Amino acid sequence: MRRISLALLSSLFLFCLAGSVHAAELPYSEGKIWAITLIRVKPGMLNNYMREIVPLRLAFVEEAKKTGGLLESHIVVGDASSQDDWNMMVVDIYTNWAALDGLSAKFASLSEKLIGAEAVQVQVMNKRDPLRDIVGNKTMQELIPKK
């Protein structure tokens, strides 16, 4: 019985050691967090949509950078591959996963400060509905290849 326990303990030790060695040998390091929103701007509505979102978005980005966590924000446009595909991507880049802690409360506070009460926020969002559809959201982590 003692031999079995010793063998089991040795195997467990080697397993843990191999796991830590494997983790140290990852071919990448963990980078920044990318919060991505995929949007389908309706045909002919890009300029109208940009006029609608840019002023408020710039204010949000500046305030979010001051409160920490948000590093960069980008808007990327291109061709959709079908009528159901997205043609705009909004990317917000954060320092790390911890920067997302309490983000909903931070954004709610910013929304109230920059837009107004919830009823006003709903009006702003409803004004955008004829211009675009939100296709989806993704939160992903950048992996930086090691040389």
N, C-alpha and C positions, 0 to 999 in steps of 0.2 A: 504494500500500500504506500509505503514511504517512497519507493522508487517511482511509482506512478505519479505521486504528488510532485516529486522533484522534476520528473520529465515534463509534467504539465506546466509547472512553474517556469522551467527553462524555455519551453515552447512559447509560453505567453511573453516572456522577456524578449525572446528573439523576434516575435511578431511585432511587439511594440517598438523595438529597435529598428526593425525593417521599415515600419510605418513612418518613423521619424526621419530616417535616412531618405526614404522615398519623397517625403514632403520637402525636404531640403533640396532635392534635385529637380524640382519643377522647372520646366523650360520657360517660365514666365514669372513676372511679378504682378501683383494686383495693383491696378491703377484706379483712376477716378470712376465715379458713378455717372452714368448717362441716363437721364430721364427723357424718354423720347415720346412725342405725340405725333401720330400719323393722321394727316388731315386730307380730305378730298375737297378742294376748293372747286365750287361749281363753275362750269364753263363761262368764261367772260367776267368772272367775279374777282379775279386775283387783286387787281388794283383797289377795288372797293373794300375787299377784306383786309388788305394791308393798311389802308387808310383807317379802318376801324380798329385794328389791333395794335398797330405800332406805337402810338402815343402812350397807351396804357401799359403795354408790354415793356417799353423802355423804363417807365416809372417803376414797375414791379421789379425788373432786373436790378435797377440801381438800389432799391431798398433791400432786396434780397442779398445783394452783395455786401451791403453795410452790416446786415445782421449775421453774416458769416455763413459759410457753407457753399453758397453758389459762387462758382468761379467764372463760368462763361455761359452765354446763351446764344444760340444760332437759329436762324430760319433758313431752310434749304428748300428750293422748289425745283421741279423737274417734270418730265412727261409721265403721265399715268400709262400703264401698259394695257389697261382696259377701263371701262366706265365705272367699274367698282373699285379700282385701285386708288391709292393715295397719290397726291402730287405735291404735297408739302409736308416737310418734317420739321418739327420744332424740337431742338435739343438743348436741354439744360444740363450743365456739367457741374457736379458737386465733388467736394474734396474726398469724401468717403461715405460709407453707409451710415455712420453716426450723424452726418449732416442731415439725413432724412428724418431723424428722430424728432417728433413734434412738428413736422413740416405742415401738416394739415392745420394745426392751430396757428402757426406762423402765417400761412397764406390767408386764413380766415381774417386774422388781424390786419394784414396788409390790404385785403379786399375791402374791408370796412373803412380803412383809412383812405384808400385811393379812390374807391368807387362810391361807397356809402352803405346804407343799410341793405339787408338781404333782398328786400323788394326791388331796390334799384339794381342790385347785382343780377337779379333774374331778368330784369328788363334789358340790361346790357347783353346778357347771353342770348336772349330771345331775338334780339336785333341781328345777331350773327347767324342764326339758323338758316335764313334764305341764302346765305353766302357759302356755307360749308357744312360738311359732315365730319365728325370725328370718327376715324376708322378704328383707331386703337391706341393704346399706350403700352410702353415697355420701359422697364427699368433694368439696365444692364451694367455690368462692370467691365471696364477696359482691361485687357490682359496685355502686358508689355513683354514681348519676347526677349529672352535673355540671349546674349551673344555667346 
